[in-house]
Amino acid sequence: MQLKTLILPLLFTLPLTGCSLVYKVDIPQGNYIEAKQVEQLRQGMSQEQVRFLLGNPMNLDSFNHDRWVYLYYFKPGHGEPEQKQLILDFINGALTSITGDYQASASFSQGL
């Protein structure tokens, strides 16, 4: 009798503990950019040079072709989502400014 009272609760709780161990897939979307890539950007770089370094931008402004927006969104299976953006502005095809979640390096304004 005592053995049944110990085993029965275990049989009912084992399937419930497995529910919290469900595997959830990480979902990355957009352009993953590392800080070391942004540190290589220099004022005056051409659009082709920036595209070679960072890849194609996620979003081109329809009204302003001189503004490139790189977006990254990461939703982990467990935990808080992460979102980052990098906005680059060009004048006459040359990089002029960096804004967003990344900091321009100290040597950014030194140009090429």
MOPAC internal coordinates of N, CA, C and O (Angstrom, degrees):
PM7 1SCF
backbone

  N    0.0000 0     0.00 0     0.00 0    0    0    0
  C    1.4393 1     0.00 0     0.00 0    1    0    0
  C    1.5243 1   111.33 1     0.00 0    2    1    0
  O    1.2310 1   119.89 1   138.97 1    3    2    1
  N    1.2950 1   117.82 1   -41.03 1    3    2    1
  C    1.4520 1   120.80 1  -179.73 1    5    3    2
  C    1.5315 1   111.25 1   -68.33 1    6    5    3
  O    1.2310 1   120.28 1   146.64 1    7    6    5
  N    1.3069 1   117.08 1   -33.36 1    7    6    5
  C    1.4552 1   121.30 1   179.18 1    9    7    6
  C    1.5226 1   110.62 1   -65.50 1   10    9    7
  O    1.2310 1   120.35 1   139.92 1   11   10    9
  N    1.3279 1   116.94 1   -40.08 1   11   10    9
  C    1.4653 1   120.37 1   178.31 1   13   11   10
  C    1.5240 1   111.41 1   -65.67 1   14   13   11
  O    1.2310 1   120.09 1   142.55 1   15   14   13
  N    1.2958 1   117.43 1   -37.45 1   15   14   13
  C    1.4646 1   120.02 1  -178.98 1   17   15   14
  C    1.5313 1   111.01 1   -69.89 1   18   17   15
  O    1.2310 1   119.77 1   156.26 1   19   18   17
  N    1.3151 1   118.05 1   -23.74 1   19   18   17
  C    1.4586 1   121.16 1   176.63 1   21   19   18
  C    1.5292 1   112.18 1   -85.04 1   22   21   19
  O    1.2310 1   120.19 1   142.11 1   23   22   21
  N    1.3030 1   117.24 1   -37.89 1   23   22   21
  C    1.4639 1   121.67 1  -174.77 1   25   23   22
  C    1.5234 1   112.22 1   -78.75 1   26   25   23
  O    1.2310 1   119.57 1   139.09 1   27   26   25
  N    1.3149 1   118.42 1   -40.91 1   27   26   25
  C    1.4672 1   120.79 1  -176.66 1   29   27   26
  C    1.5258 1   113.18 1   -58.48 1   30   29   27
  O    1.2310 1   118.41 1   133.73 1   31   30   29
  N    1.3175 1   120.63 1   -46.27 1   31   30   29
  C    1.4754 1   118.57 1   177.38 1   33   31   30
  C    1.5322 1   112.65 1   -62.48 1   34   33   31
  O    1.2310 1   120.41 1   146.13 1   35   34   33
  N    1.3148 1   116.81 1   -33.87 1   35   34   33
  C    1.4587 1   119.82 1   178.42 1   37   35   34
  C    1.5226 1   111.47 1   -66.90 1   38   37   35
  O    1.2310 1   120.26 1   140.52 1   39   38   37
  N    1.3104 1   117.10 1   -39.48 1   39   38   37
  C    1.4620 1   120.82 1   179.86 1   41   39   38
  C    1.5246 1   111.85 1   -64.05 1   42   41   39
  O    1.2310 1   120.26 1   147.45 1   43   42   41
  N    1.3077 1   117.11 1   -32.55 1   43   42   41
  C    1.4562 1   120.31 1  -179.76 1   45   43   42
  C    1.5314 1   112.70 1   -82.65 1   46   45   43
  O    1.2310 1   119.77 1   152.15 1   47   46   45
  N    1.3130 1   118.03 1   -27.85 1   47   46   45
  C    1.4706 1   119.93 1  -177.98 1   49   47   46
  C    1.5206 1   113.03 1   -87.61 1   50   49   47
  O    1.2310 1   118.96 1   156.01 1   51   50   49
  N    1.3196 1   119.59 1   -23.99 1   51   50   49
  C    1.4603 1   120.97 1  -179.18 1   53   51   50
  C    1.5268 1   113.00 1   -60.53 1   54   53   51
  O    1.2310 1   118.26 1   133.18 1   55   54   53
  N    1.3248 1   120.93 1   -46.82 1   55   54   53
  C    1.4629 1   119.34 1   179.09 1   57   55   54
  C    1.5367 1   112.26 1   -64.71 1   58   57   55
  O    1.2310 1   119.59 1   150.43 1   59   58   57
  N    1.3107 1   118.39 1   -29.57 1   59   58   57
  C    1.4570 1   121.14 1  -179.52 1   61   59   58
  C    1.5246 1   112.21 1   -72.89 1   62   61   59
  O    1.2310 1   119.81 1   147.89 1   63   62   61
  N    1.3222 1   117.98 1   -32.11 1   63   62   61
  C    1.4591 1   120.16 1   179.94 1   65   63   62
  C    1.5204 1   111.11 1   -71.06 1   66   65   63
  O    1.2310 1   119.53 1   152.71 1   67   66   65
  N    1.2946 1   118.51 1   -27.29 1   67   66   65
  C    1.4572 1   121.91 1   177.79 1   69   67   66
  C    1.5125 1   112.78 1   -69.18 1   70   69   67
  O    1.2310 1   119.03 1   157.04 1   71   70   69
  N    1.3103 1   119.46 1   -22.96 1   71   70   69
  C    1.4704 1   122.15 1  -178.74 1   73   71   70
  C    1.5205 1   112.10 1   -65.63 1   74   73   71
  O    1.2310 1   119.69 1   149.57 1   75   74   73
  N    1.3050 1   118.20 1   -30.43 1   75   74   73
  C    1.4579 1   119.89 1  -179.00 1   77   75   74
  C    1.5247 1   111.91 1   -80.85 1   78   77   75
  O    1.2310 1   119.91 1   171.64 1   79   78   77
  N    1.3074 1   117.78 1    -8.36 1   79   78   77
  C    1.4531 1   121.65 1  -178.85 1   81   79   78
  C    1.5270 1   112.32 1  -101.55 1   82   81   79
  O    1.2310 1   119.84 1  -157.67 1   83   82   81
  N    1.3133 1   117.92 1    22.33 1   83   82   81
  C    1.4556 1   121.40 1  -179.89 1   85   83   82
  C    1.5206 1   108.85 1   -68.39 1   86   85   83
  O    1.2310 1   121.07 1   -46.31 1   87   86   85
  N    1.3314 1   115.57 1   133.69 1   87   86   85
  C    1.4643 1   120.50 1   179.34 1   89   87   86
  C    1.5154 1   109.77 1   -79.49 1   90   89   87
  O    1.2310 1   120.67 1   -50.96 1   91   90   89
  N    1.3145 1   116.33 1   129.04 1   91   90   89
  C    1.4530 1   122.11 1   176.37 1   93   91   90
  C    1.5226 1   108.20 1  -118.28 1   94   93   91
  O    1.2310 1   120.73 1   -42.77 1   95   94   93
  N    1.3014 1   116.21 1   137.23 1   95   94   93
  C    1.4493 1   122.44 1  -174.82 1   97   95   94
  C    1.5299 1   110.60 1   -80.04 1   98   97   95
  O    1.2310 1   120.61 1   -40.80 1   99   98   97
  N    1.3359 1   116.45 1   139.20 1   99   98   97
  C    1.4544 1   121.34 1   171.88 1  101   99   98
  C    1.5267 1   108.03 1   -74.81 1  102  101   99
  O    1.2310 1   120.51 1   -41.11 1  103  102  101
  N    1.3387 1   116.63 1   138.89 1  103  102  101
  C    1.4586 1   120.84 1  -177.55 1  105  103  102
  C    1.5255 1   109.24 1  -121.45 1  106  105  103
  O    1.2310 1   120.08 1   -79.52 1  107  106  105
  N    1.3582 1   117.44 1   100.48 1  107  106  105
  C    1.4654 1   119.59 1   173.50 1  109  107  106
  C    1.5269 1   109.86 1   -93.60 1  110  109  107
  O    1.2310 1   120.40 1   -40.01 1  111  110  109
  N    1.3172 1   116.84 1   139.99 1  111  110  109
  C    1.4605 1   121.55 1   178.21 1  113  111  110
  C    1.5105 1   109.27 1  -138.93 1  114  113  111
  O    1.2310 1   120.65 1   -38.44 1  115  114  113
  N    1.3121 1   116.35 1   141.56 1  115  114  113
  C    1.4539 1   121.10 1   174.62 1  117  115  114
  C    1.5053 1   113.21 1    97.01 1  118  117  115
  O    1.2310 1   121.13 1    25.47 1  119  118  117
  N    1.3231 1   115.45 1  -154.53 1  119  118  117
  C    1.4604 1   123.89 1  -176.16 1  121  119  118
  C    1.5248 1   109.60 1   -99.02 1  122  121  119
  O    1.2310 1   120.35 1   -66.91 1  123  122  121
  N    1.3270 1   116.93 1   113.09 1  123  122  121
  C    1.4568 1   120.23 1   174.07 1  125  123  122
  C    1.5195 1   107.83 1   -82.33 1  126  125  123
  O    1.2310 1   120.51 1   -61.95 1  127  126  125
  N    1.3159 1   116.63 1   118.05 1  127  126  125
  C    1.4628 1   121.81 1  -177.80 1  129  127  126
  C    1.5244 1   108.13 1  -123.33 1  130  129  127
  O    1.2310 1   121.33 1   -48.20 1  131  130  129
  N    1.3212 1   115.06 1   131.80 1  131  130  129
  C    1.4582 1   120.36 1   176.82 1  133  131  130
  C    1.5258 1   109.76 1   -94.39 1  134  133  131
  O    1.2310 1   120.99 1   -24.95 1  135  134  133
  N    1.3127 1   115.71 1   155.05 1  135  134  133
  C    1.4661 1   121.00 1  -179.37 1  137  135  134
  C    1.5283 1   111.10 1   -60.64 1  138  137  135
  O    1.2310 1   119.71 1   146.76 1  139  138  137
  N    1.3350 1   118.16 1   -33.24 1  139  138  137
  C    1.4684 1   120.26 1  -179.19 1  141  139  138
  C    1.5264 1   111.40 1   -66.95 1  142  141  139
  O    1.2310 1   120.16 1   153.16 1  143  142  141
  N    1.3459 1   117.30 1   -26.84 1  143  142  141
  C    1.4602 1   119.84 1   175.07 1  145  143  142
  C    1.5301 1   110.29 1   -70.80 1  146  145  143
  O    1.2310 1   120.50 1   137.52 1  147  146  145
  N    1.3126 1   116.66 1   -42.48 1  147  146  145
  C    1.4645 1   121.01 1  -179.79 1  149  147  146
  C    1.5258 1   110.10 1   -65.75 1  150  149  147
  O    1.2310 1   119.99 1   146.40 1  151  150  149
  N    1.3268 1   117.62 1   -33.60 1  151  150  149
  C    1.4629 1   121.59 1   178.73 1  153  151  150
  C    1.5273 1   111.74 1   -64.58 1  154  153  151
  O    1.2310 1   119.80 1   157.97 1  155  154  153
  N    1.3161 1   117.98 1   -22.03 1  155  154  153
  C    1.4696 1   121.41 1  -179.72 1  157  155  154
  C    1.5254 1   112.32 1   -83.67 1  158  157  155
  O    1.2310 1   120.24 1   168.74 1  159  158  157
  N    1.3331 1   117.16 1   -11.26 1  159  158  157
  C    1.4581 1   119.90 1   179.47 1  161  159  158
  C    1.5266 1   110.31 1   -70.65 1  162  161  159
  O    1.2310 1   120.92 1   -40.14 1  163  162  161
  N    1.3321 1   115.85 1   139.86 1  163  162  161
  C    1.4542 1   121.83 1   178.37 1  165  163  162
  C    1.5230 1   109.56 1  -131.46 1  166  165  163
  O    1.2310 1   121.19 1   -34.89 1  167  166  165
  N    1.2918 1   115.33 1   145.11 1  167  166  165
  C    1.4570 1   120.80 1   176.80 1  169  167  166
  C    1.5349 1   108.11 1   -61.84 1  170  169  167
  O    1.2310 1   120.99 1   -47.50 1  171  170  169
  N    1.3300 1   115.72 1   132.50 1  171  170  169
  C    1.4567 1   120.44 1  -179.32 1  173  171  170
  C    1.5189 1   114.09 1    98.17 1  174  173  171
  O    1.2310 1   119.97 1   173.81 1  175  174  173
  N    1.3444 1   117.67 1    -6.19 1  175  174  173
  C    1.4690 1   119.46 1   177.18 1  177  175  174
  C    1.5263 1   109.11 1   -63.26 1  178  177  175
  O    1.2310 1   121.07 1   -33.79 1  179  178  177
  N    1.3181 1   115.56 1   146.21 1  179  178  177
  C    1.4623 1   119.87 1   177.86 1  181  179  178
  C    1.5252 1   110.13 1   -77.39 1  182  181  179
  O    1.2310 1   120.83 1   -16.57 1  183  182  181
  N    1.3081 1   116.03 1   163.43 1  183  182  181
  C    1.4610 1   120.65 1   178.14 1  185  183  182
  C    1.5272 1   110.70 1   -61.90 1  186  185  183
  O    1.2310 1   119.94 1   145.56 1  187  186  185
  N    1.3154 1   117.72 1   -34.44 1  187  186  185
  C    1.4629 1   121.21 1   178.86 1  189  187  186
  C    1.5302 1   111.20 1   -66.56 1  190  189  187
  O    1.2310 1   120.58 1   140.44 1  191  190  189
  N    1.3175 1   116.50 1   -39.56 1  191  190  189
  C    1.4608 1   120.29 1   178.25 1  193  191  190
  C    1.5240 1   111.06 1   -65.99 1  194  193  191
  O    1.2310 1   120.45 1   138.85 1  195  194  193
  N    1.3188 1   116.75 1   -41.15 1  195  194  193
  C    1.4650 1   120.78 1   179.01 1  197  195  194
  C    1.5261 1   110.00 1   -66.73 1  198  197  195
  O    1.2310 1   120.47 1   138.70 1  199  198  197
  N    1.3185 1   116.70 1   -41.30 1  199  198  197
  C    1.4667 1   120.57 1   179.03 1  201  199  198
  C    1.5281 1   110.53 1   -63.32 1  202  201  199
  O    1.2310 1   119.96 1   142.51 1  203  202  201
  N    1.3356 1   117.68 1   -37.49 1  203  202  201
  C    1.4619 1   121.81 1   177.53 1  205  203  202
  C    1.5217 1   110.73 1   -64.91 1  206  205  203
  O    1.2310 1   120.41 1   140.69 1  207  206  205
  N    1.3227 1   116.82 1   -39.31 1  207  206  205
  C    1.4652 1   122.05 1  -177.11 1  209  207  206
  C    1.5254 1   112.66 1   -75.96 1  210  209  207
  O    1.2310 1   120.10 1   135.62 1  211  210  209
  N    1.3418 1   117.42 1   -44.38 1  211  210  209
  C    1.4647 1   121.37 1  -172.32 1  213  211  210
  C    1.5289 1   114.25 1  -108.49 1  214  213  211
  O    1.2310 1   120.13 1   164.61 1  215  214  213
  N    1.3187 1   117.35 1   -15.39 1  215  214  213
  C    1.4615 1   120.03 1  -174.48 1  217  215  214
  C    1.5200 1   110.55 1    91.21 1  218  217  215
  O    1.2310 1   121.06 1     3.37 1  219  218  217
  N    1.3155 1   115.57 1  -176.63 1  219  218  217
  C    1.4586 1   120.82 1   179.78 1  221  219  218
  C    1.5218 1   110.41 1   -70.88 1  222  221  219
  O    1.2310 1   120.22 1   -40.28 1  223  222  221
  N    1.3209 1   117.19 1   139.72 1  223  222  221
  C    1.4704 1   118.83 1   177.81 1  225  223  222
  C    1.5223 1   110.81 1   -68.10 1  226  225  223
  O    1.2310 1   120.96 1   -29.16 1  227  226  225
  N    1.3037 1   115.77 1   150.84 1  227  226  225
  C    1.4553 1   121.71 1   179.86 1  229  227  226
  C    1.5222 1   111.09 1   -70.99 1  230  229  227
  O    1.2310 1   121.10 1   146.33 1  231  230  229
  N    1.3085 1   115.49 1   -33.67 1  231  230  229
  C    1.4554 1   119.75 1  -174.16 1  233  231  230
  C    1.5237 1   109.48 1  -142.68 1  234  233  231
  O    1.2310 1   121.08 1   -55.48 1  235  234  233
  N    1.3146 1   115.53 1   124.52 1  235  234  233
  C    1.4577 1   120.65 1   172.72 1  237  235  234
  C    1.5135 1   107.54 1  -103.48 1  238  237  235
  O    1.2310 1   120.70 1   -48.26 1  239  238  237
  N    1.3247 1   116.27 1   131.74 1  239  238  237
  C    1.4557 1   121.44 1   179.79 1  241  239  238
  C    1.5259 1   108.68 1   -66.26 1  242  241  239
  O    1.2310 1   120.04 1   -56.83 1  243  242  241
  N    1.3105 1   117.53 1   123.17 1  243  242  241
  C    1.4626 1   122.04 1  -176.94 1  245  243  242
  C    1.5224 1   112.57 1   -63.80 1  246  245  243
  O    1.2310 1   120.30 1   150.43 1  247  246  245
  N    1.3001 1   117.03 1   -29.57 1  247  246  245
  C    1.4555 1   120.92 1  -176.75 1  249  247  246
  C    1.5204 1   112.73 1   -98.71 1  250  249  247
  O    1.2310 1   120.11 1   164.54 1  251  250  249
  N    1.3099 1   117.39 1   -15.46 1  251  250  249
  C    1.4531 1   121.52 1  -178.43 1  253  251  250
  C    1.5288 1   108.20 1  -136.18 1  254  253  251
  O    1.2310 1   120.07 1   -82.87 1  255  254  253
  N    1.3191 1   117.47 1    97.13 1  255  254  253
  C    1.4633 1   121.70 1  -177.03 1  257  255  254
  C    1.5248 1   112.25 1   -73.83 1  258  257  255
  O    1.2310 1   120.69 1   173.11 1  259  258  257
  N    1.3192 1   116.28 1    -6.89 1  259  258  257
  C    1.4553 1   120.14 1   178.17 1  261  259  258
  C    1.5241 1   112.32 1   -94.03 1  262  261  259
  O    1.2310 1   119.83 1  -168.50 1  263  262  261
  N    1.3123 1   117.93 1    11.50 1  263  262  261
  C    1.4684 1   122.31 1   176.71 1  265  263  262
  C    1.5242 1   108.21 1  -120.92 1  266  265  263
  O    1.2310 1   121.32 1   -59.71 1  267  266  265
  N    1.3303 1   115.08 1   120.29 1  267  266  265
  C    1.4611 1   121.35 1   178.33 1  269  267  266
  C    1.5229 1   107.92 1  -110.50 1  270  269  267
  O    1.2310 1   120.99 1   -44.32 1  271  270  269
  N    1.3305 1   115.70 1   135.68 1  271  270  269
  C    1.4663 1   121.42 1  -179.66 1  273  271  270
  C    1.5274 1   108.82 1  -121.04 1  274  273  271
  O    1.2310 1   121.38 1   -58.71 1  275  274  273
  N    1.3181 1   114.97 1   121.29 1  275  274  273
  C    1.4623 1   122.16 1   175.22 1  277  275  274
  C    1.5255 1   106.91 1  -104.50 1  278  277  275
  O    1.2310 1   120.38 1   -58.59 1  279  278  277
  N    1.3169 1   116.87 1   121.41 1  279  278  277
  C    1.4626 1   122.47 1  -178.97 1  281  279  278
  C    1.5141 1   109.64 1  -117.24 1  282  281  279
  O    1.2310 1   120.83 1   -36.01 1  283  282  281
  N    1.3272 1   116.02 1   143.99 1  283  282  281
  C    1.4638 1   121.42 1   174.88 1  285  283  282
  C    1.5204 1   108.36 1  -139.35 1  286  285  283
  O    1.2310 1   121.20 1   -49.63 1  287  286  285
  N    1.3152 1   115.31 1   130.37 1  287  286  285
  C    1.4590 1   121.51 1   178.23 1  289  287  286
  C    1.5235 1   107.51 1  -132.12 1  290  289  287
  O    1.2310 1   120.53 1   -52.39 1  291  290  289
  N    1.3232 1   116.59 1   127.61 1  291  290  289
  C    1.4613 1   121.58 1  -179.59 1  293  291  290
  C    1.5180 1   108.71 1  -127.42 1  294  293  291
  O    1.2310 1   120.98 1   -60.92 1  295  294  293
  N    1.3245 1   115.72 1   119.08 1  295  294  293
  C    1.4536 1   121.21 1   177.46 1  297  295  294
  C    1.5291 1   107.55 1  -112.19 1  298  297  295
  O    1.2310 1   120.58 1   -75.31 1  299  298  297
  N    1.3446 1   116.49 1   104.69 1  299  298  297
  C    1.4633 1   118.89 1   179.61 1  301  299  298
  C    1.5237 1   110.79 1   -73.71 1  302  301  299
  O    1.2310 1   121.13 1   -23.46 1  303  302  301
  N    1.3089 1   115.45 1   156.54 1  303  302  301
  C    1.4596 1   119.97 1   177.88 1  305  303  302
  C    1.5145 1   111.74 1   -58.26 1  306  305  303
  O    1.2310 1   120.68 1   141.59 1  307  306  305
  N    1.2997 1   116.31 1   -38.41 1  307  306  305
  C    1.4671 1   122.73 1   176.71 1  309  307  306
  C    1.5155 1   107.33 1  -131.99 1  310  309  307
  O    1.2310 1   119.97 1   -51.43 1  311  310  309
  N    1.2917 1   117.67 1   128.57 1  311  310  309
  C    1.4630 1   121.05 1   178.23 1  313  311  310
  C    1.5128 1   112.12 1   120.73 1  314  313  311
  O    1.2310 1   121.70 1     6.96 1  315  314  313
  N    1.3132 1   114.36 1  -173.04 1  315  314  313
  C    1.4593 1   121.46 1  -175.73 1  317  315  314
  C    1.5255 1   111.13 1   -88.36 1  318  317  315
  O    1.2310 1   120.17 1   -38.26 1  319  318  317
  N    1.3238 1   117.28 1   141.74 1  319  318  317
  C    1.4686 1   119.75 1   176.31 1  321  319  318
  C    1.5293 1   111.56 1   -70.78 1  322  321  319
  O    1.2310 1   121.27 1   -23.80 1  323  322  321
  N    1.3284 1   115.17 1   156.20 1  323  322  321
  C    1.4616 1   122.25 1  -179.33 1  325  323  322
  C    1.5251 1   108.07 1  -124.50 1  326  325  323
  O    1.2310 1   120.58 1   -42.93 1  327  326  325
  N    1.3075 1   116.49 1   137.07 1  327  326  325
  C    1.4586 1   120.99 1   179.00 1  329  327  326
  C    1.5229 1   109.03 1  -136.20 1  330  329  327
  O    1.2310 1   120.60 1   -47.07 1  331  330  329
  N    1.3357 1   116.45 1   132.93 1  331  330  329
  C    1.4604 1   121.69 1   178.71 1  333  331  330
  C    1.5182 1   108.94 1  -136.10 1  334  333  331
  O    1.2310 1   121.28 1   -28.31 1  335  334  333
  N    1.3221 1   115.16 1   151.69 1  335  334  333
  C    1.4519 1   119.51 1   176.08 1  337  335  334
  C    1.5177 1   109.82 1  -141.01 1  338  337  335
  O    1.2310 1   121.68 1   -29.55 1  339  338  337
  N    1.3211 1   114.39 1   150.45 1  339  338  337
  C    1.4514 1   122.42 1   176.22 1  341  339  338
  C    1.5193 1   106.70 1  -133.92 1  342  341  339
  O    1.2310 1   120.59 1   -55.44 1  343  342  341
  N    1.3247 1   116.47 1   124.56 1  343  342  341
  C    1.4629 1   121.42 1  -178.53 1  345  343  342
  C    1.5228 1   107.70 1  -115.98 1  346  345  343
  O    1.2310 1   121.48 1   -55.49 1  347  346  345
  N    1.3419 1   114.77 1   124.51 1  347  346  345
  C    1.4534 1   121.43 1   179.52 1  349  347  346
  C    1.5205 1   109.32 1  -114.85 1  350  349  347
  O    1.2310 1   120.80 1   -45.67 1  351  350  349
  N    1.3175 1   116.08 1   134.33 1  351  350  349
  C    1.4604 1   121.57 1   177.39 1  353  351  350
  C    1.5253 1   109.37 1  -112.95 1  354  353  351
  O    1.2310 1   121.30 1   -41.90 1  355  354  353
  N    1.3303 1   115.12 1   138.10 1  355  354  353
  C    1.4575 1   122.82 1   179.82 1  357  355  354
  C    1.5279 1   109.41 1  -121.41 1  358  357  355
  O    1.2310 1   120.89 1   -30.32 1  359  358  357
  N    1.3080 1   115.90 1   149.68 1  359  358  357
  C    1.4652 1   122.07 1   169.57 1  361  359  358
  C    1.5224 1   106.43 1  -129.58 1  362  361  359
  O    1.2310 1   120.97 1   -56.58 1  363  362  361
  N    1.3327 1   115.76 1   123.42 1  363  362  361
  C    1.4640 1   122.30 1  -177.24 1  365  363  362
  C    1.5298 1   111.93 1    53.38 1  366  365  363
  O    1.2310 1   120.44 1  -141.77 1  367  366  365
  N    1.3299 1   116.77 1    38.23 1  367  366  365
  C    1.4562 1   121.69 1   177.11 1  369  367  366
  C    1.5070 1   115.51 1    80.03 1  370  369  367
  O    1.2310 1   119.51 1  -174.10 1  371  370  369
  N    1.3395 1   118.54 1     5.90 1  371  370  369
  C    1.4650 1   122.36 1   180.00 1  373  371  370
  C    1.5232 1   109.95 1  -113.62 1  374  373  371
  O    1.2310 1   120.38 1   -44.22 1  375  374  373
  N    1.3128 1   116.87 1   135.78 1  375  374  373
  C    1.4628 1   122.63 1  -179.08 1  377  375  374
  C    1.5246 1   110.45 1   -64.91 1  378  377  375
  O    1.2310 1   120.93 1   -49.06 1  379  378  377
  N    1.3356 1   115.83 1   130.94 1  379  378  377
  C    1.4704 1   119.58 1  -178.56 1  381  379  378
  C    1.5267 1   113.05 1  -118.43 1  382  381  379
  O    1.2310 1   119.95 1   144.76 1  383  382  381
  N    1.3544 1   117.70 1   -35.24 1  383  382  381
  C    1.4687 1   117.81 1  -176.34 1  385  383  382
  C    1.5206 1   111.71 1  -151.21 1  386  385  383
  O    1.2310 1   122.00 1   -22.40 1  387  386  385
  N    1.3243 1   113.78 1   157.60 1  387  386  385
  C    1.4687 1   123.66 1   178.15 1  389  387  386
  C    1.5189 1   107.47 1  -126.67 1  390  389  387
  O    1.2310 1   120.24 1   -50.17 1  391  390  389
  N    1.3276 1   117.16 1   129.83 1  391  390  389
  C    1.4648 1   121.82 1   172.99 1  393  391  390
  C    1.5194 1   108.40 1  -137.01 1  394  393  391
  O    1.2310 1   120.83 1   -10.62 1  395  394  393
  N    1.3156 1   116.02 1   169.38 1  395  394  393
  C    1.4569 1   120.76 1   178.91 1  397  395  394
  C    1.5090 1   111.44 1   118.29 1  398  397  395
  O    1.2310 1   121.06 1    30.42 1  399  398  397
  N    1.3174 1   115.59 1  -149.58 1  399  398  397
  C    1.4633 1   122.03 1  -174.62 1  401  399  398
  C    1.5236 1   113.66 1   -86.72 1  402  401  399
  O    1.2310 1   119.89 1  -179.32 1  403  402  401
  N    1.3135 1   117.81 1     0.68 1  403  402  401
  C    1.4609 1   122.18 1   179.58 1  405  403  402
  C    1.5263 1   109.04 1  -114.56 1  406  405  403
  O    1.2310 1   120.72 1   -34.24 1  407  406  405
  N    1.3119 1   116.22 1   145.76 1  407  406  405
  C    1.4547 1   121.81 1   178.66 1  409  407  406
  C    1.5225 1   109.67 1   -96.43 1  410  409  407
  O    1.2310 1   120.82 1   -42.46 1  411  410  409
  N    1.3216 1   116.04 1   137.54 1  411  410  409
  C    1.4594 1   120.50 1   173.45 1  413  411  410
  C    1.5163 1   108.56 1   -69.29 1  414  413  411
  O    1.2310 1   120.79 1   -34.36 1  415  414  413
  N    1.3102 1   116.09 1   145.64 1  415  414  413
  C    1.4735 1   119.66 1   179.24 1  417  415  414
  C    1.5237 1   109.78 1   -71.63 1  418  417  415
  O    1.2310 1   120.66 1   -15.68 1  419  418  417
  N    1.3146 1   116.34 1   164.32 1  419  418  417
  C    1.4682 1   121.13 1   179.23 1  421  419  418
  C    1.5203 1   110.83 1   -64.04 1  422  421  419
  O    1.2310 1   120.21 1   153.06 1  423  422  421
  N    1.3190 1   117.21 1   -26.94 1  423  422  421
  C    1.4657 1   120.98 1  -178.55 1  425  423  422
  C    1.5361 1   112.14 1   -90.70 1  426  425  423
  O    1.2310 1   119.63 1  -172.99 1  427  426  425
  N    1.3329 1   118.31 1     7.01 1  427  426  425
  C    1.4717 1   121.04 1  -179.24 1  429  427  426
  C    1.5263 1   111.37 1   -60.40 1  430  429  427
  O    1.2310 1   119.98 1   134.60 1  431  430  429
  N    1.3054 1   117.63 1   -45.40 1  431  430  429
  C    1.4630 1   120.75 1  -175.44 1  433  431  430
  C    1.5248 1   113.58 1   -78.85 1  434  433  431
  O    1.2310 1   119.98 1   176.48 1  435  434  433
  N    1.3223 1   117.64 1    -3.52 1  435  434  433
  C    1.4633 1   120.32 1   177.95 1  437  435  434
  C    1.5163 1   111.91 1   -76.29 1  438  437  435
  O    1.2310 1   121.01 1   165.54 1  439  438  437
  N    1.3361 1   115.68 1   -14.46 1  439  438  437
  C    1.4645 1   119.94 1   177.38 1  441  439  438
  C    1.5130 1   111.75 1    75.95 1  442  441  439
  O    1.2310 1   122.31 1    14.33 1  443  442  441
  N    1.3225 1   113.18 1  -165.67 1  443  442  441
  C    1.4759 1   119.81 1  -177.52 1  445  443  442
  C    1.5064 1   111.67 1   -82.29 1  446  445  443
  O    1.2310 1   120.10 1   180.00 1  447  446  445

